[in-house]
Amino acid sequence: MNVPELFASMVFDDRVMKARLSADVYQSLHRTIQGEAALDLRVANAVASAMKDWAVEKGATHFTHWFQPMTGITAEKHDSFITPAPDGRVIMEFSGKELIQGEPDASSFPSGGLRATFEARGYTAWDPTSYAFIKGKTLCIPTAFCSYGGEALDKKTPLLRSMEAINRQALRVLRLFGNTTVNRVTTSVGPEQEYFLVDEKLFHKRPDLLYTGRTLFGAKPPKGQELDDHYFGTIKPRVQAYMEDLNQELWKLGILAKTEHNEVAPAQHELAPIYSSTNIATDHNQLTMEVMRKVARRHGLVCLLHEKPFAGVNGSGKHNNWSLSTDTGVNLLSPGATPHENAQFLLFLVAVIKAVDEYQSLLRLSVATAGNDHRLGANEAPPAVISIFLGDELQAILDSIEHDTEYEGTEKKRIKLGVDALPRFTQDATDRNRTSPFAFTGNKFEFRMVGSGDSIACANIMLNAAVAQSLSELADELEAAEDFHERLSSLIRETICAHKRILFNGNGYDEDWIREATEERGLLNLRTTPDALPMLLDEKNKAMLMGQKVFREAELYSRYEIQLENYCKSVRIEALTMTLMARRLILPALSSFTAQLSSAAAAKQALDKALACGYERKLTLELSRLTDQIDEAAAALAALTERFDTMEDIRAEGDFIRDEILPAMERLRSCCDEAEIRTDSKVWPLPSYGKLLYGVD
């Protein structure tokens, strides 16, 4: 396999455009991509023609405007290239108008009230900053999606707006430092994608996995992840074959899949790409999740992207590694050799600290889903309380600035392993803190709260917007200053003092930290999605997001409605699935098994009355008790679900889910899991955790 030749072979990228477009068309399109000029229809027609010819040569017969509605997945409507010819034949055509704009049915996608069923018109608009690609036999054109009135109905549009916002404000700051060569500042992201692989045959025997993506029942196996022997362990042949196939498919699409390994939980793995601009990284991550699922089926596997598919073992996240770079190749979050003397770096650093502190609620709600609520705060994921880890060196620098003391520096240690043949190497300036929600890791921040099945767009929209607002306020101060350097020094110190409460280098799992964070530092602890989502409509948050032109007011209300409705619908489906499984699978199996035990107990007693209280009778009584408890718990859950269906206020529905339905689901699960432990494995109607987690060889 020739990887350089394979890579991006299905992408209409810069190489292809240079080869197939005239010089003037290419330059005009490049100026549009850089935001320097509007797209000209003549250019669009030329690009469309070249794009169609290239796609047809690759075997494509259709094109689609590929977009990201508020469903959490991508959407596409395919149209063929064929156009009738006068002689009764067809020709293959694709115009600039078809490239630039499409018209899907906007009423059939979540709109949060922006669109009624009878108001069906919506538009997709070509995003030239993200390359078109071929998937199967279809040319996919990345697009934004908006309503008839121009309101964003997707995740791409606000993301592009947030990138423009941070570009505007970062350029203001750089100009103050005398930098006139930078024309654009871009956020870059490298999302690490965690996932589980289970055998497809076992998957289809689990209605909960089929309908909800997670196991709603399941007793813990004797061995979970206690030995830590799966993490970075030897990759099993079947999984390795899957990973190799997956890499090839991703490389064809120009996705920079770089790292693969076993994760901590059994059957859990990770794929990590090289960094790219946030917009492209978001598109690529959506594609990655789709391709992961599709390739898994070729290998008789199912890829699970739910945040918590199994209780008792690690869930899956998507670590969002975020950085800020100029078009001249400078990483604005790189400390350099002497970070304490790097005033520009320190200003951008404190801008991020200020942003995370002031808009912690937006970061929390950006990752709020029903699935992620099960993951956050568990042993593998950061807590719901937002904090920033900087490491010892940067923390010491900020402390010295705050207290106006001399920074003495820390001598970098040489690590000695005690074996002459092994190399010595320099200790990093900072350790890694896997319990921190937002950790500085050298020249970037790692936002670890994003769920594995979620779009990274949501988190990056809020992060970009918050940092843009922070940079804007700092730039206002510096632009008004009589002495820039004097005000710069004092402003950095003031910002550190005002927002140091968000800095924490310790153990984020420690209960004492949660108490300190909330009671002493005043940080938010928005534990669940219904707790977090209303913060989107907080006046301060609305003012910032609207002021940075990332959202319109109607778009904010619609997103609140959509996200809370998605939460309620997801849990409702889980509750219905649990009731169905309990009544149709678990209770009949238990009843049958109990009858067998009862017969065995009676036969035993007939042989010898002294055996009347033997194993079979005791187990019969225990399972009879559990059967009644399961029946009662299922009935209670069904009644709560019916009551939920009569409710009309979305805020009340979310609270009811959190306070009533989820505890009822947990009670039903507890009884069923206890029954599973006591029931013959040949009788139990569901594949066990042991088979699911260790069933892929």
Protein Blocks (a to p, Z undefined) as FASTA:
>chain_A
ZZklmnoplcccfklmmmmpcfklmmmmmmmmnopaccdfklmmmmmmmmmmmmmmnopa
bdcdddddfkopacdddddfbdcdfkopacddddfklmmpccddfklpceehpacfklmb
ccddddfkbccddehjaccdddddddfkopafbfklmmmmmmmmmmmmmmmmmmmnopak
bmbdcdddddddddddddfklmmmmmklmmnopafbdcddfblclnopmgopacdfklmm
mmmmmmmmmmmnopacfbdcddfbghiacdddddddfklmmmmmmmmmmmmmmmmmmnop
acdfbfblbghiacdddddddddddfkopafkbgbjmlmlmmklmmmmmmmmmmmmmmmm
mmmmmmgcfklmmmgopakbccfbdcddebjmlmmmmmmmmnopacebjadddddehiak
bccddddfbdcdfkbfbdcehjaccdfkbcfkbcfklmmmmmmmmmmmmmmmmmmmmmmp
mblmlmmmmmmmmmmmmmmmmgccbdfkbmklmmmmmmmnopacdfbfklmmmmmmgmkl
mmmmmmnomacfklmmmmmmmmmmmmmmmmmmmmmmmmmmmmmmmmmmmmmmmmmmmmmm
mmmmmmomklmmmmklmmmmmmmmmmmmmmmmmmmmmmmmmmmmmpmbfklmmmmmmmmm
mmmmmmmmmmmmmmmmmpcfklpmbdcfklmmmmpZZ
